[in-house]
Amino acid sequence: MTTLPWLHPDRVIQLEQALRERILILDGAMGTMLQGHALDESGFRGERFAQGHDSQHDHAHPGECDLKGNNDLLSLTRPDLIRGVHEAYLEAGADLVETNTFNSTRISQADYHLEHLAYELNREGARLAREACDAYTARTPDKPRFVIGVLGPTSRTASLSPDVNDPGFRNVTFEELATNYAESAAGLIDGGADIVMVETIFDTLNAKAALFAVSELFRERGTRVPVMISGTITDRSGRTLSGQTAEAFYYSVCHARPLAVGLNCALGAADLRPHVQTLADIADCYVSTHPNAGLPNAFAEYDETPEQMASVVAGFARDGLLNLVGGCCGTTPAHIAAIAAAVRGCAPRRLPDASREAA
């Protein structure tokens, strides 16, 4: 992966320069923003799926199940909403926005009988984010914006059995995951993503399948884009769902030579602090975090205010732990604006080898 030329070398140079100068701001939650629109079934289906089938693919019949809740589908049926979310976060100060593709793999879209849309969802998700970023970069050329193409964890896990009575059983293979990820990553890159991020990793074997797929895709195409990796500590035990500490997780994926490694989701910023500290102490790449707005309450809602979250994240920045920071579940443009203000002027974490470039 490290010997191939960059697909967009000018953008990589701009990104590296920005990372050396300041802490960069990621966006916040896509799902939280979309939930605010309170769309019903017809709102998710739009015109293309209104008649119970995909009007552009007559062989596909998603009418057998509800499509409500399939946020990724809105990139096709309500692109105005997705573009609006990206713009809201860019207006709040985000340097990088994540594509609306968290569940855009064949495995995850199978829940809606929409496997055939995987490549299109990724390509269009990246294209919408690209349009928004380019528009804001044109306004302020001295502050370029970047698109992070998101590869989510899928709805299956390669390390654990879904059947408590059969611990040896698996409902997905490494090869199936890699095939899914390769298709999705191709769509992201073709749509204009600057970076590919394997995120919300609860099973490192899934992540390894994604990283393998991406590296093979780069090799086949003869070019590459930077890669980011973000795991999730699932509870206060300090481990991923597949049982790794933050340190073990890092050493399991650092072979991919990512631009950045970080943690997101599951916990609020305060609970993520010691684990981000671990990464900051050992990582030879940049460190990112985009935590939830605190822990969910009894109604699965997030109560941490922008001011509360920003005050905690400011401590991360003052102590030199961060290169990139944003928000996950429950965060809004108000949270991102508060975080951006809180870390402004704080020096970014220095790499162990200051001369290292993205690889």
C-alpha positions in Angstrom: 0.0 0.0 0.0 2.8 2.4 0.8 4.5 2.2 -2.6 1.6 3.3 -4.7 1.0 6.9 -5.8 -1.7 9.0 -4.3 -4.9 9.3 -6.3 -5.2 12.9 -5.3 -1.7 14.0 -4.3 -2.6 17.7 -4.0 -5.3 16.9 -1.5 -3.0 14.7 0.5 -0.5 17.5 0.7 -3.2 19.9 1.9 -4.4 17.5 4.5 -0.9 16.8 5.9 -0.2 20.5 6.1 -3.5 21.1 8.0 -2.8 18.3 10.4 0.6 19.7 11.2 -0.8 23.1 11.9 -3.9 22.5 14.0 -6.4 20.0 15.4 -8.8 19.2 12.6 -12.6 19.0 13.2 -14.6 16.1 12.2 -18.4 16.3 11.8 -21.1 14.9 14.1 -23.9 12.4 13.9 -25.7 11.9 10.7 -28.5 9.7 12.3 -29.3 12.2 15.0 -29.8 14.9 12.4 -31.9 12.7 10.1 -34.1 11.6 13.0 -35.1 15.2 13.5 -36.9 15.1 10.1 -39.2 12.4 11.5 -39.6 10.8 8.1 -42.3 8.1 7.6 -42.1 5.1 5.3 -43.0 7.1 2.2 -40.3 9.6 3.2 -37.6 6.9 3.0 -39.0 5.3 -0.2 -39.3 8.5 -2.2 -40.4 8.2 -5.8 -37.9 5.5 -6.8 -39.3 3.0 -4.3 -42.9 4.2 -3.9 -44.4 1.3 -5.8 -42.8 -1.3 -3.7 -39.9 -2.0 -6.0 -36.8 -0.3 -7.3 -38.0 1.5 -10.4 -34.5 1.6 -11.8 -33.9 -2.2 -11.1 -37.1 -4.2 -11.9 -35.6 -7.4 -10.5 -35.3 -5.9 -7.0 -38.4 -5.9 -4.8 -37.8 -4.2 -1.4 -41.5 -3.9 -1.0 -41.4 -7.0 1.1 -40.1 -5.1 4.1 -40.2 -1.6 5.5 -37.4 0.8 4.4 -38.0 3.3 7.2 -34.8 3.6 9.2 -32.5 2.9 6.3 -30.7 6.2 6.6 -28.2 5.3 3.9 -31.0 5.0 1.3 -31.8 8.7 1.7 -28.7 9.5 -0.3 -30.8 8.3 -3.3 -34.3 9.2 -2.3 -33.7 12.5 -0.3 -30.2 13.7 -1.4 -31.3 17.2 -0.3 -31.5 16.1 3.3 -28.1 14.5 3.2 -26.5 17.5 1.5 -28.2 19.7 4.1 -26.6 17.7 7.0 -23.2 18.0 5.5 -23.6 21.7 5.0 -24.8 22.2 8.6 -21.6 20.6 9.9 -19.4 22.5 7.5 -21.0 25.7 8.6 -20.3 24.6 12.2 -16.6 24.4 11.4 -16.0 20.9 10.3 -12.8 20.3 8.2 -13.9 16.8 7.3 -17.3 15.3 6.7 -18.2 11.6 6.8 -20.3 10.0 4.0 -23.8 8.7 4.7 -22.6 5.1 4.1 -22.3 3.5 7.5 -24.6 0.6 6.5 -23.8 0.7 2.7 -22.5 -2.9 2.4 -24.4 -5.8 0.8 -24.4 -7.5 4.1 -26.1 -4.6 5.9 -28.4 -3.7 3.1 -29.7 -7.3 2.9 -31.9 -6.4 5.9 -33.9 -4.3 3.4 -33.5 -6.6 0.3 -31.4 -3.8 -1.2 -28.1 -5.6 -1.7 -27.9 -4.4 -5.3 -27.6 -0.8 -4.2 -24.3 -1.2 -2.3 -22.0 0.4 -4.9 -24.4 3.1 -5.8 -25.1 4.1 -2.2 -21.4 4.5 -1.6 -20.7 6.4 -4.8 -23.7 8.8 -4.3 -22.9 9.2 -0.6 -19.4 10.3 -1.5 -20.6 12.5 -4.3 -23.0 14.4 -2.0 -20.3 15.0 0.6 -17.8 16.0 -2.2 -20.2 18.6 -3.6 -20.7 20.1 -0.1 -17.0 20.2 0.7 -16.1 21.7 -2.7 -18.6 24.4 -2.2 -17.2 25.4 1.2 -13.6 25.1 0.0 -14.5 27.5 -2.8 -15.7 30.1 -0.2 -12.5 29.8 1.8 -9.7 28.3 -0.3 -7.3 28.6 2.6 -9.3 26.1 4.6 -9.8 23.1 2.4 -12.5 20.6 3.4 -12.1 16.8 3.0 -14.5 13.9 2.4 -14.1 10.8 4.6 -15.6 7.7 3.0 -17.1 5.6 5.7 -16.9 1.8 5.9 -19.1 0.7 8.8 -18.7 -2.5 10.8 -21.6 -4.4 9.0 -24.3 -6.2 11.0 -22.2 -9.4 11.4 -19.1 -10.3 13.3 -16.4 -12.7 12.1 -15.0 -13.4 15.6 -18.0 -14.3 17.6 -20.9 -16.7 17.2 -24.4 -15.3 17.0 -25.6 -18.5 18.6 -24.8 -18.9 22.3 -25.4 -22.6 22.0 -22.9 -23.0 19.2 -19.7 -20.9 19.9 -18.0 -22.3 16.8 -20.7 -21.1 14.4 -20.1 -18.0 12.2 -22.7 -16.3 10.0 -20.0 -14.6 7.8 -16.6 -15.4 6.5 -13.5 -13.2 6.1 -13.8 -13.6 2.4 -17.4 -12.4 2.4 -16.6 -9.4 4.4 -13.6 -8.5 2.2 -15.8 -8.8 -1.0 -18.4 -6.5 0.6 -15.9 -4.0 1.7 -14.1 -3.9 -1.7 -17.3 -3.1 -3.5 -18.2 -0.4 -1.0 -14.7 1.2 -1.0 -14.7 1.3 -4.8 -18.0 3.3 -4.7 -16.6 5.7 -2.1 -13.4 6.4 -4.1 -15.3 6.7 -7.4 -17.7 9.2 -5.7 -14.8 11.5 -4.7 -13.8 10.4 -1.1 -10.4 11.8 -0.1 -10.0 9.3 2.8 -11.4 5.9 3.5 -12.2 5.3 7.2 -13.0 1.9 8.7 -15.0 3.0 11.7 -16.9 1.9 14.8 -14.9 -1.3 14.9 -16.1 -3.7 17.5 -14.5 -6.8 15.9 -10.9 -6.4 14.7 -11.3 -9.3 12.4 -14.0 -7.4 10.5 -11.6 -4.5 10.3 -8.8 -6.6 9.0 -11.1 -7.8 6.2 -11.8 -4.2 5.4 -8.2 -3.2 5.4 -7.3 -6.2 3.3 -10.0 -5.3 0.8 -9.0 -1.7 0.6 -5.3 -2.6 0.1 -6.2 -5.0 -2.7 -8.4 -2.4 -4.3 -5.5 0.1 -4.2 -3.2 -2.5 -5.7 -5.7 -3.3 -8.5 -6.2 0.4 -9.4 -2.5 1.4 -9.0 -3.4 4.3 -6.7 -4.4 4.9 -3.1 -6.0 7.3 -0.7 -5.2 7.8 3.0 -6.9 5.3 5.4 -8.2 6.1 8.8 -9.2 3.4 11.4 -11.5 4.0 14.4 -12.5 1.4 16.9 -15.1 1.4 19.6 -14.7 0.5 23.2 -18.1 -1.0 23.9 -18.4 -0.4 27.7 -16.4 0.6 30.7 -14.4 -2.6 30.7 -12.2 -0.8 28.3 -12.3 -3.4 25.6 -13.8 -3.9 22.2 -16.7 -6.4 21.8 -14.1 -8.9 20.5 -12.1 -8.4 23.7 -9.2 -6.1 22.9 -7.9 -3.2 24.8 -7.1 0.0 22.9 -3.4 -0.9 22.9 -4.1 -4.4 21.5 -6.4 -3.0 18.9 -3.8 -0.5 17.7 -1.1 -3.1 17.3 -3.6 -5.3 15.4 -4.2 -2.7 12.7 -1.1 -0.5 12.6 0.4 -2.8 9.9 -2.0 -0.9 7.5 0.0 2.3 8.0 -3.1 4.4 8.5 -3.1 8.2 8.4 -4.9 8.1 11.8 -6.1 5.7 14.4 -8.8 6.6 16.9 -11.9 5.7 18.9 -15.6 6.6 18.4 -19.1 5.8 19.6 -20.3 3.7 22.6 -18.9 6.0 25.3 -18.9 9.7 25.9 -15.7 11.8 25.9 -15.0 11.5 29.6 -15.2 7.7 29.5 -13.0 7.5 26.3 -10.3 9.7 27.8 -8.0 7.0 29.2 -8.2 4.9 26.0 -7.5 7.9 23.7 -4.6 8.6 26.1 -3.3 5.1 25.4 -3.4 5.6 21.6 -1.7 9.0 21.9 1.1 7.4 23.9 1.8 4.6 21.4 0.6 5.5 17.9 3.1 6.5 15.3 0.3 8.0 13.2 -2.3 10.8 14.0 -4.9 10.2 16.6 -8.6 10.9 16.3 -11.7 10.6 18.4 -15.4 11.3 17.9 -17.3 10.3 21.0 -21.0 10.2 21.7 -22.7 13.1 23.5 -22.4 11.2 26.8 -24.0 7.9 27.6 -27.6 7.2 26.4 -30.4 7.7 28.9 -33.3 5.3 29.5 -34.9 6.5 26.3 -31.8 5.9 24.3 -31.2 9.6 24.0 -28.1 11.7 24.6 -28.2 14.4 27.2 -24.7 15.9 27.1 -24.9 19.5 26.0 -22.5 21.1 23.5 -20.9 23.0 26.3 -20.4 20.0 28.5 -18.9 17.9 25.8 -16.6 20.7 24.6 -15.3 21.2 28.1 -14.2 17.6 28.3 -12.7 17.5 24.8 -10.8 20.7 25.5 -8.9 18.8 28.2 -7.8 16.2 25.6 -6.5 19.0 23.4 -4.7 20.9 26.1 -2.9 17.7 27.1 -1.7 17.1 23.5 -3.8 13.9 22.8 -5.5 14.9 19.6 -5.1 15.5 15.9 -8.7 15.1 14.8 -11.9 15.4 16.9 -15.6 15.4 16.3 -18.8 13.7 17.5 -20.7 10.5 17.1 -24.2 9.5 18.4 -26.3 12.4 19.8 -24.0 15.2 18.5 -25.3 18.0 16.4 -23.8 21.0 14.6 -24.0 22.9 17.9 -21.8 20.3 19.5 -19.3 20.5 16.6 -19.2 24.3 16.8 -18.6 24.2 20.5 -15.8 21.6 20.1 -14.2 23.6 17.3 -14.2 26.7 19.6 -12.8 24.7 22.5 -9.8 23.3 20.7 -9.0 26.4 18.7 -5.5 27.5 19.4 -4.5 24.2 21.0 -1.5 22.6 19.4 -2.1 19.3 17.7 -0.5 16.1 19.0 3.0 15.7 17.6 3.9 12.5 15.9 6.8 10.5 17.4 8.6 11.0 14.1 7.8 14.6 13.0 9.1 13.9 9.6 6.7 11.0 8.9 4.3 11.6 6.0 0.9 9.9 5.5 1.6 6.3 4.4 
